[in-house]
């Protein structure tokens, strides 16, 4: 179906050098021109005009606070609340008619109530933006909860969960959570048996609690539009929603990263012909600097995959990113190095990576590469190729509470010193990490 995307994992990688596409060097994207405002009801808005996709838009309406703040017994109902809402219908539209209506308007709309946040996403032709905003209003004011909708939602969730538990062991990301968060029960995936705990009235109450107050939300909108023309549309639609006092959501505190070196090996499904390995290093979240984090990933990637003395790493697939496993919370923060290799080479590759990471810091490579690395970072940010990538970058900055001016970083002598300090401050401790390998 086209209507909703259910989020089952929470490990989020925010490095901007993976899972995104780039335009040619001739097409540049500037983050200096964005419109920021707050409506009378407290809804925060960021508008970014983009010609990357003519006559199209993408938006994300999001807020911190998720179902981890609820009692454990209520969490299955909360997890399924958004799907029940959509399957039950909005206002006078049944779930089936709503799905057809959305399809007729050629738009995509997705929503989710997750462990630590909630969001509504939409994309489509710019002429259909008022229609999507109308749907958001209805979700906030006229969501219908009925037995038919609950039956459909339960059927979808049951098929997904049963399939998930049948086809494989835990994935690498799920195992990473289990190992690095010390089997923290908060992040444990739902089991098919949890669906028996879902209650319709409870799901409705939870949904209306989390999706009713615009003062708790931020809207990031990217697309082919004139901001001055879009603002009145937003004021007339979302701006007319009533606001309430902002709720405070309890955030359960995760356990600390395991001390020393932790190793975990497990078997995967038959499609894997090589080992898939990840090294995870805890970083200091209190000194989080997004530019330093991106720059660290870039420099490490280049240094680990170039040169004449790296031997086996030159022909090894390598991905380096930073991850907030409980995003939008920026604590904890991990540096993750992933690679695939033949089983017999895994150990030697790990040793080579660790040896080179020691050398990088000892030889002052970070300081030498700041200027060239920052130039490359800016170039890649200017070369995002679609609205979704631009939107994800902006929304992540808002969620993490970072300064928006860091989207277009500059560098003078003082800034270079501060950036070097931030780079050294977030460099991983090579005496504390985990190695997780998925065997064929």
Buried (B, 14 or more C-beta within 10 A) or exposed (E): EEBBEBBBEBBBBBBBBEEBEBBEEEEEBEBEEBBEEEBEBBBBBBBBBBEBBEEBBBBBBBBBBBBBBBEEEBBBBBBBBBBBBBBBBBEEBBBEEBBEBBEEBEBBBBBBBBBBBBBBBBBBBBEBBEBBBBBBBBBBBEBBBBEBBBBBBBEBBEEBBEEBEEEBEBBBBBBBBBBBBEEBEBBEBBEBEBBEBBBBEBBBBBBBBBBBBBBBBBBBBBBBBEBEEBBEBBBEBBBBBEBEEEBEBEBBEBEEBBEEEBEBBBEBEEEBEBBBBBBBBBBBBEEBBBBBBBBBBBBBBBBBBEEEEBEEBEEBEBBBBBBBBBBBBBBBBBBBBBBBBEBEBBBEBBEBBBEBBEEBBEEEBBBEBBEEBBEBBBEBBBBBBBBBBBBBBBBBBBBBEBEBEBBBBEBEEEBBEBBBEBBEBBBBEBEBBBBBBBBB
